[in-house]
Amino acid sequence: MKPLVRVVTVGFGIILASAPIVAHHAFSADFDINKPVKIQGIVTKVEWTNPHVWMYVNVKDETGKVTNWGFEMGAPHQLQGRGWTRELVQLGDELIVEGSRTKDGTPRMNGRVVTMVKTGQRLGTAGSNPQPVEAPATP
């Protein structure tokens, strides 16, 4: 009976240890590398949190309709290594974002490069895209 208890205990430990791995999604779970997208809009919300920073921008189409797009970036510490700070992007700033759209077509994307319209600064997003286009931080 003792060997069975050991096996069950070890098995349960493996399941608990692997839970965080399963909880974190892969790029391909939500995003499609074959659906590149480039948007330009006004920042409405910034979520500077782990495990991913999310930003939201209002994008106006050719008919004047406004859609709020969300884009995922890397973790805060990864972004800081690429020149980002919490204060870099403010509500009302205009951004150009390039990345890969969601598989389901919702207005969300995995960002790869962000350009600040007012300064021309381009920064990589440290995103999970398997083919990231990392732009160097510009002074």
N, C-alpha and C positions, 0 to 999 in steps of 0.2 A: 504494500500500500504506500509506503514512503516514496518509492520511485515515481509513482503516479502523482503524488503531491508535488514533488520537485518539478516534474514535467509541466504540470498545470501552472505552477508558480512562475517558472521561466517563460512559458508561453504568454502568460498574462503580462509579465514584465516587458516582453518584446512588443506586444500590442500597445501598451502604454507609451513606450519609448518612440514608437513610430507614428503616433497620433499627430504630433506637430508637422511631420513631413507630409502626411496626407492632407492636412488642413490647408497648407499653402498650395495655391494653384500654379500650374505651368502657364506660360505665355499662350500656348496653343489651346488651352481650355476655353479661353474667352476671346482671343484675338486671332485675326487671320493675316499672316504676313503677305498674302496675295491681294490684300485690300488696302493699299497705301492711301493715305488721306492727308490733306493739308488744309488747315482751317485758319481763319483770322478772326479774332473777336476780342471783346472786352471782359476782363476778369470780374467774376461775380462772387467767387468763393475760393478759398484756399484751405485745404486740410493738410497741415504739416504734421502728420502722424505716422507711426509705424503700422504695418510693415511697408506701406507705400504712401507717398505724397500724392494727393489728388488735387487738381485745379479744375475750375469750371469757368467757361467763357461763353458769353452770348455771341452767337454768330448770325449775321444777317445774310439771307440769300438774295438772289437777284430780284425777287419779287418784294423784298422788304420784310419777309417773315423772319422772326428771330427764334432760334433754337439754342437751348442751353446744352453745350457739349461738356463732357467730363473727360479728362485725360489723366491716366495713371503714369507715375514716374517711379523711380527707385526709392529706397529708404532715405530718410533725412541725412544720415551720416554719409551715404554714398553721394548725395547731391552736394553736400558741403565740400567734398573733395573735388568737385567739378566747378566750384565757384559760387554755388547757390548759398543764400542766407534766407532766414525767415522774412527779412525786410525787403528782399530784392524785388518781389512782385507784390504790388498793392492792388486793392480793389479799384477798378476803373482803369487799370493799365491795359494797353492793347498788346496782344501777343499774336505771333504766327506760330502754329504748332504743326509739326510733321510727325507722322507715325502710322500705326496700323489700326484699322477699324475693327470693331467687334464682329464676331461671326454672325450675330443675330441682327445686325444692322441698326442697333440703337445708337444714339449720338454719343458714343463713348469711344475712346481709343487708348492705345498704349503709345505714349509719346516717345519720340526719339530725339528730336531737336526742337528747342524753343528759341524764337527770336523775339527780343524786346523791341517793339516798333519804335519807341521814342529814342532809343540809344543805338539800335542796330546790333546789340550784344547777342551772340548766339551761344547757347549752352546745351550740352548733352544732358539727357534726363536720367541716365543710369537705369533705364528701364530694363525689363526682362526680355525684350525683343531678341530673338536668336541672332539677328543680323543688325546690331545697333549701329547707328550712325552717330558717333560721338563727336560733337563739335567742341573744339577747345574753348576754354573760358577766354573771353576777350577782355582786355583792360578797359 
